[in-house]
Amino acid sequence: MKQQETILPFELYLNAYLANDYPHSGAALDMESVIVFEQPIETELAENKMENLMQALQLAISKDSLGSLVDHALQQSDLTTEEIKSVTGLTESVLDSVKNDLTFTNSIPVKSLVKLLKMLDLPLDKVKLAIEQTFEKLSTESKMFLSIPSGMQPSFRKGARRSAYPGEVTNLRSDESYLYQNREALDKYTKRLTELYNQF
């Protein structure tokens, strides 16, 4: 059975327009592209739209993730890796994973993280906002990479530097499953972090 050709409303209207303007031309369809591409195109954004986009971009960039917050605080302090490890129990590799936002916050031992935050004198309200940023960032990345077939996933992502870290970070990476990626788990973790932060 012959398949019926589907004609879209815009194509029908355009054909009627061309046939009306060029009734004696057998090349009406060939004129479609000429008419369409001869129309003037605005290549510049309206000034107010550009300002809105720049403000939205600036707002997004200005939000600290937990990693950027901790990294900046560490640069401002004179704490050594050994001092941090002796107080918090966080090894250098785990600390690096925190600074670079390579792991979901709620996969880090909560007591160790609280001790780190106290050592760096980071305010709780700012930390909670930063934890949200890290969660959103890693959740978005995870969803994006899950949509790519495993054989096509680029090697520059998280797994590429895995050999540079000892076993504890590798364990964190392999545990990035539903347990750490769901909102309920993060909310419980943040609640417990708040309790411990106020106790120390």
Secondary structure as UniProt FT lines:
FT   HELIX           9..21
FT   TURN            23..24
FT   TURN            26..28
FT   HELIX           29..31
FT   HELIX           32..37
FT   HELIX           47..62
FT   HELIX           66..76
FT   HELIX           81..88
FT   HELIX           92..99
FT   TURN            100..101
FT   HELIX           105..107
FT   HELIX           110..119
FT   TURN            120..121
FT   HELIX           124..146
FT   HELIX           150..152
FT   TURN            155..156
FT   HELIX           158..164
FT   HELIX           167..174
FT   HELIX           178..181
FT   HELIX           183..199
//
